[in-house]
Amino acid sequence: MSDVNENQPLGTPTWVTLRVPDVAAAKKYYGRVFGWSFEDSPLGTLCLLRGVPVAGISTGEGGWTVYLATDDCDATAKAVDAAGGTVSEEPHDVGGLGRAAFAADPTGAVFGLWQGGTFPGCRLVNEPDTLVRNDLVTGNPGPARAFYPAVFGFTLDGNPDLPDFDFTFLRRPDGHEVGGIMGVPGAPSSAWGTCFEVADTDATLAKAGGGTVDDTPYGRSTTFRDPFGVELSIIARP
């Protein structure tokens, strides 16, 4: 488990939000699946575990969005442009909590930027019912593997545990793994996936509506869709 009480280093996935047409229905569903409680804030509805924020929900379309940390949102937005990405929503202040922007990489995958003020993002990560990782799935991994190191200073590593997959780890300059890029030929679009840790994959999936579970080198995991058609993953790590 990890308690987060300050801004994360550049490029670290630091906050996730869900945009759906019906926030009340989403609260009911995700409250059942993850045991979250909820409260309103300038960021929309905060999803709470043990009273602290672990995700957010707001009205709209687009599903889960990951925000990558920055200590200078304006400078990082300029770096996105310079590296061939697109800033779709310029840096702006969010209720005194921080400064945010929205962007897309050269493959079209959307992500946010978050410069924490009084709000660092997810206050709990890497424990059951909280965010554990984000991976980019794309049919065109080359431009993504050039873009993210250029903007965030990431280094790239192959993954010997998955020799049959086109997967590359993204690491911060300090060596910490922050996610990965998976090349999937024929993928209909490029998108960052969101994965939550759980204590029991089978039990959580039953609450979510059922499905098929896989055993992987990293734990028992599955990917499913919520009632709005939004895809997310869960994993119980060894």
PEHUSUL-V259615 format. One record per backbone hydrogen bond with DSSP energy under -1.0 kcal/mol. NH is the residue of the N-H (numbers start at 1). CO is the residue of the C=O. If there is no record, write none. Layout:
BEGIN
{{NH	CO} {NH	CO}}
END
This chain:
BEGIN
{{2	125} {4	123} {11	69} {12	9} {14	67} {15	67} {17	65} {18	56} {19	63} {20	58} {26	22} {27	23} {28	24} {29	25} {30	26} {31	27} {32	28} {33	29} {34	30} {35	31} {37	48} {39	46} {41	44} {44	41} {45	57} {46	39} {47	55} {48	37} {49	52} {52	49} {54	47} {55	47} {56	16} {57	45} {58	18} {60	20} {63	19} {65	17} {67	15} {68	112} {69	12} {70	114} {76	72} {77	73} {78	74} {79	75} {80	76} {81	77} {82	78} {83	79} {84	81} {85	80} {86	104} {88	102} {89	102} {92	100} {94	98} {97	94} {99	115} {100	92} {101	113} {102	89} {103	111} {104	86} {105	109} {108	105} {111	103} {112	66} {113	101} {114	68} {115	99} {117	97} {119	97} {122	14} {123	53} {125	2} {126	131} {129	197} {130	127} {132	195} {133	195} {136	180} {137	191} {138	182} {145	141} {146	142} {147	143} {148	144} {150	146} {151	147} {152	148} {153	149} {155	171} {157	169} {162	159} {165	162} {167	165} {168	181} {169	157} {170	179} {171	155} {172	176} {175	172} {178	170} {179	170} {181	168} {182	136} {183	166} {184	138} {187	184} {191	137} {193	135} {195	133} {196	233} {197	130} {198	235} {204	200} {205	201} {206	202} {207	203} {208	204} {209	205} {210	205} {214	221} {216	219} {220	236} {221	214} {222	234} {224	232} {226	230} {229	226} {232	224} {233	194} {234	222} {235	196} {236	220}}
END
